[in-house]
Amino acid sequence: MLADLCVCGLVPRHSLRTKLVLVMHHIEVKRQSNTGRLALAALDNMEIRLRGRQDQPLDLSDLLDPARRPILLFPSADALPLDAAYAAADERPVTLFVPDGTWNLARKIPLRQAELRAIPRVCLPFERPSQYRLRNAPHPHQLSTLEAIARALGVLDGAEVRADLELLFRVARDRILWSQGKLPESEVEGGLGFRVPRLT
């Protein structure tokens, strides 16, 4: 992103009860359109683990703590809706694993990563289509990584976290679209001089 449009100084900070683990395909690291790294900037209890590098096999076994409830955010046929009832069914704090990559890459991560195969899967109830616009989703139920994280944490950690992440998402998306000549300045969320209010 152009330096004048950088959102790094606009990022709100949240401390979560949920531990968020972004399992990112390594080719996503340098992509301008990747939204998962924005979540890392905003959330204290989060880490990124890279997958797909030939010289560094990924091991997630250290994250499977029996004192925590591991769940995988992935919309497979056996996934249960992530809602208030699901969250309340187990009092342990959650470790939420989220695959990150293009849709084709992300859907392969749970199949190829041994530790993720046995983890219960959850999906997000459909609310509205993705507002991403930087990549084309094959299906209207598919969201960008940051949109999915925001909605999941809205259930697990509260509406304020979701609102802050969704605002950050819109600001970053609109600035990228404007820099690419795909959005007029009048439609950029808050304008180009906008600063995300720090609510936390």
C-alpha positions as CSV (number, residue, x, y, z in Angstrom):
1,M,0.0,0.0,0.0
2,L,1.2,3.5,-0.7
3,A,2.8,5.1,2.4
4,D,0.3,7.9,2.4
5,L,-2.5,5.4,2.5
6,C,-1.0,3.0,5.1
7,V,-3.5,1.9,7.8
8,C,-0.9,0.6,10.3
9,G,-1.3,3.6,12.5
10,L,-5.1,3.2,12.4
11,V,-5.3,-0.3,13.8
12,P,-7.3,-0.7,17.0
13,R,-6.0,-3.2,19.6
14,H,-7.9,-6.0,21.3
15,S,-6.9,-8.6,23.9
16,L,-8.9,-11.7,23.3
17,R,-10.0,-14.7,25.3
18,T,-9.9,-16.6,22.1
19,K,-6.5,-17.6,20.7
20,L,-6.5,-17.1,16.9
21,V,-4.2,-19.1,14.7
22,L,-4.0,-18.1,11.1
23,V,-2.7,-21.0,9.0
24,M,-1.5,-19.1,6.0
25,H,-0.2,-20.4,2.8
26,H,3.3,-19.0,2.3
27,I,2.5,-17.2,-1.0
28,E,0.0,-15.0,0.8
29,V,2.7,-13.2,2.9
30,K,3.5,-10.6,0.4
31,R,0.2,-10.1,-1.3
32,Q,-1.4,-6.7,-1.0
33,S,-4.8,-8.2,-1.1
34,N,-4.2,-10.4,2.0
35,T,-6.4,-9.3,4.9
36,G,-5.2,-11.8,7.5
37,R,-2.1,-9.7,8.4
38,L,-4.4,-6.8,9.3
39,A,-6.0,-9.0,12.0
40,L,-2.5,-9.8,13.4
41,A,-1.9,-6.1,13.8
42,A,-5.2,-5.7,15.7
43,L,-5.3,-8.7,18.0
44,D,-3.0,-9.5,20.9
45,N,-3.7,-13.2,21.2
46,M,-3.0,-14.2,17.6
47,E,-0.3,-15.8,15.6
48,I,0.4,-16.7,12.0
49,R,1.8,-20.1,11.0
50,L,3.0,-20.5,7.5
51,R,2.3,-23.6,5.4
52,G,3.7,-24.9,2.1
53,R,7.4,-24.1,2.4
54,Q,9.3,-27.2,1.4
55,D,12.2,-26.5,3.8
56,Q,10.0,-25.9,6.8
57,P,7.2,-28.4,7.4
58,L,4.4,-27.0,9.6
59,D,3.8,-28.5,13.0
60,L,0.7,-27.3,15.0
61,S,0.9,-29.9,17.8
62,D,2.1,-27.3,20.3
63,L,-1.2,-25.5,19.9
64,L,-3.4,-28.4,20.9
65,D,-3.7,-27.7,24.6
66,P,-6.4,-29.8,26.3
67,A,-7.2,-26.8,28.5
68,R,-8.5,-25.1,25.4
69,R,-11.2,-25.9,22.9
70,P,-9.7,-26.2,19.4
71,I,-12.1,-25.4,16.5
72,L,-11.4,-25.0,12.8
73,L,-13.3,-22.2,10.9
74,F,-14.0,-24.0,7.6
75,P,-17.3,-24.4,5.7
76,S,-17.3,-28.1,5.1
77,A,-20.4,-30.4,5.0
78,D,-19.8,-31.5,8.6
79,A,-19.3,-28.0,10.0
80,L,-21.6,-26.7,12.8
81,P,-22.8,-23.2,12.8
82,L,-20.7,-20.9,15.0
83,D,-23.3,-19.2,17.1
84,A,-24.0,-18.3,20.7
85,A,-25.3,-21.8,21.6
86,Y,-22.2,-23.5,20.1
87,A,-19.9,-21.1,22.0
88,A,-21.7,-21.7,25.3
89,A,-21.6,-25.5,25.0
90,D,-18.0,-25.7,26.2
91,E,-16.6,-23.4,28.9
92,R,-12.9,-23.8,27.8
93,P,-11.4,-20.8,26.0
94,V,-11.2,-21.4,22.2
95,T,-8.2,-21.8,20.0
96,L,-9.6,-20.9,16.6
97,F,-7.7,-22.1,13.5
98,V,-8.4,-20.2,10.3
99,P,-7.0,-21.3,6.9
100,D,-5.7,-18.3,4.8
101,G,-5.0,-18.3,1.1
102,T,-6.9,-18.2,-2.2
103,W,-10.0,-20.4,-2.0
104,N,-8.3,-23.2,-3.8
105,L,-5.3,-23.1,-1.4
106,A,-7.3,-22.5,1.7
107,R,-9.6,-25.5,1.1
108,K,-6.5,-27.8,0.9
109,I,-5.0,-26.7,4.2
110,P,-7.4,-28.7,6.5
111,L,-7.0,-31.8,4.3
112,R,-3.2,-31.7,4.2
113,Q,-2.4,-30.6,7.7
114,A,-2.7,-33.6,10.0
115,E,-3.4,-31.7,13.2
116,L,-6.4,-30.0,11.7
117,R,-8.2,-33.1,10.4
118,A,-9.5,-34.2,13.8
119,I,-10.5,-30.7,15.0
120,P,-14.3,-29.9,15.0
121,R,-15.2,-27.6,12.2
122,V,-17.5,-24.6,12.4
123,C,-19.0,-22.3,9.8
124,L,-20.5,-18.9,9.9
125,P,-24.2,-18.5,9.5
126,F,-24.9,-16.6,6.3
127,E,-25.6,-12.9,6.8
128,R,-24.6,-11.0,3.7
129,P,-22.2,-11.6,0.8
130,S,-18.5,-10.6,1.1
131,Q,-17.8,-6.9,0.6
132,Y,-14.1,-7.7,-0.3
133,R,-13.9,-6.7,-4.0
134,L,-10.2,-7.2,-4.2
135,R,-10.6,-10.9,-5.2
136,N,-13.5,-12.8,-6.7
137,A,-15.1,-15.4,-4.4
138,P,-16.4,-18.5,-6.2
139,H,-19.5,-18.5,-4.0
140,P,-21.5,-15.7,-2.3
141,H,-21.0,-17.4,1.1
142,Q,-17.2,-17.1,0.9
143,L,-15.6,-14.2,2.8
144,S,-12.2,-12.6,2.9
145,T,-10.1,-13.8,5.8
146,L,-10.6,-10.6,7.9
147,E,-14.3,-10.6,7.3
148,A,-14.5,-14.2,8.5
149,I,-12.3,-13.5,11.5
150,A,-14.4,-10.5,12.5
151,R,-17.7,-12.4,12.3
152,A,-16.3,-15.4,14.3
153,L,-14.8,-13.2,17.0
154,G,-18.1,-11.3,17.2
155,V,-19.6,-14.6,18.5
156,L,-16.6,-15.6,20.7
157,D,-15.3,-12.3,22.0
158,G,-18.1,-9.7,21.5
159,A,-19.6,-7.2,19.1
160,E,-17.1,-4.5,19.7
161,V,-14.2,-6.6,18.4
162,R,-16.2,-7.4,15.3
163,A,-17.2,-3.8,14.7
164,D,-13.6,-2.6,15.0
165,L,-12.2,-5.2,12.6
166,E,-15.0,-4.6,10.0
167,L,-14.3,-0.9,10.1
168,L,-10.5,-1.5,9.6
169,F,-11.4,-3.9,6.8
170,R,-13.5,-1.4,4.9
171,V,-10.9,1.4,5.3
172,A,-8.0,-0.8,4.0
173,R,-10.1,-2.2,1.2
174,D,-11.3,1.2,0.0
175,R,-7.8,2.7,0.1
176,I,-6.5,-0.1,-2.0
177,L,-9.4,0.2,-4.5
178,W,-8.9,4.0,-4.7
179,S,-5.1,3.5,-5.3
180,Q,-6.0,1.1,-8.2
181,G,-8.4,3.7,-9.7
182,K,-11.4,1.4,-9.0
183,L,-13.1,3.7,-6.4
184,P,-13.7,7.4,-6.4
185,E,-12.4,9.3,-3.4
186,S,-16.0,10.3,-2.4
187,E,-16.8,6.6,-1.8
188,V,-13.7,5.8,0.3
189,E,-14.8,4.8,3.9
190,G,-14.3,8.0,6.0
191,G,-12.2,9.6,3.2
192,L,-8.5,9.3,2.6
193,G,-7.6,11.3,5.8
194,F,-9.7,9.1,8.0
195,R,-8.3,7.8,11.2
196,V,-9.9,4.7,12.8
197,P,-11.1,5.7,16.3
198,R,-9.3,3.7,19.0
199,L,-12.2,2.2,21.0
200,T,-10.1,0.0,23.2
